[in-house]
Amino acid sequence: MMNFRSLYDMYREQVRDELHKERQDGIHLGSFYALMNIIKEMAPLKPKQSAESIWMDYLAFLRTINEHKKSPYSFMEWDEVEGREHLQATLREGGALLTWHYGFVRHNMITIGQEIRAGHMSAKLPFYLIAEQETVEQEKKLSGWEAIRKYAGAELLNAEDEMIGIRLYSHLRKGGSFSLFVDGQTGFNTDNHAVELPFLSSKIRTRSGIYRILAKTQKPVCVYFMTLTEDFRSKIVFLPPVVLDQDIQASADRIYEPFREQLLSQPALWRFWDRHHQQVIHWRDDETSITDEAVSRVDWISKPLDGFGQLGLNTDSGAIYNISS
């Protein structure tokens, strides 16, 4: 397999060529929404890189990590590991490792697994990887990745199980540890106590259950990221563990703060740009996402949607228009 930089450059050119051809006929809805979300979050912050350039980098990065998904043993060590001692401390006491669908998501168990096998997790318990039910089912079919998890003593756990909260609470109390993607937004039933947080330029709603569990158990929380250096070296970063207090709003904001900083630094590495609008309560400009008003200018259109027509996107404002029926 080509190295990451070569793969990424190849896919970026591929993305550019495909988008040039699709600009007239329409792009896939997921890609369309990703561009809208990037524009509406980033434009008010006036980044140096254009929203469309970030978007193309995002699409190329998705293809690159999907290629690595096919061959788990092509990536068996990070070029750089920062904060290994924070990971070790969290595992020894038993606690939560919280991250986002950012960077080389599947490769998180490389370093975590090394430390588990080195004896840093004192409790004789499995290490849980929390994911939505559909993801759990898909991941178990990938035999190579399942072998890596087994080697590390890790098990997949369904975030949508009705007993998930009790299981995680009990696991922490016994000294166990787990990793959870806080941007997954899945759990059992509707969250009646969701919290509202600033994102970059929008305000979002996020589930509160994990913060309540962690505040009640008073176990350490280690935020970590899988990312890239400026010269395209793979890097995983573990931040110093913290203990959350009973102010759930403040606790959630405390956890999200380092992610906001990381996302501003390398926005193309977040995999969930295509679904971000589902979390947003309101954008800074407080516009309606879809409008039938007169169209001033449309730069991109979606592929036709059954029974709905096509959507058009203005890249200056991020406004979406219903341009046909």
SULNORSUL-V617271 format. One record per run of one state. SS is the DSSP state (H for helix, E for strand, L for the rest). FROM is the first residue (numbers start at 1). LEN is the number of residues. If there is no record, write none. Layout:
BEGIN
SS;FROM;LEN / SS;FROM;LEN
END
This chain:
BEGIN
L;1;3 / H;4;22 / L;26;1 / E;27;1 / L;28;1 / H;29;17 / L;46;5 / H;51;19 / L;70;2 / H;72;3 / L;75;5 / E;80;3 / L;83;1 / H;84;10 / L;94;1 / E;95;5 / L;100;2 / E;102;1 / L;103;2 / H;105;13 / L;118;9 / E;127;5 / L;132;1 / H;133;8 / L;141;2 / H;143;10 / L;153;1 / E;154;5 / L;159;5 / H;164;10 / L;174;4 / E;178;4 / L;182;13 / E;195;4 / L;199;4 / E;203;4 / L;207;2 / H;209;9 / L;218;2 / E;220;9 / L;229;5 / E;234;5 / L;239;3 / E;242;1 / L;243;5 / H;248;18 / L;266;1 / H;267;3 / E;270;1 / H;271;8 / L;279;1 / E;280;3 / L;283;7 / E;290;2 / L;292;8 / E;300;3 / L;303;2 / E;305;1 / L;306;3 / E;309;1 / L;310;1 / E;311;3 / L;314;6 / E;320;3 / L;323;3
END
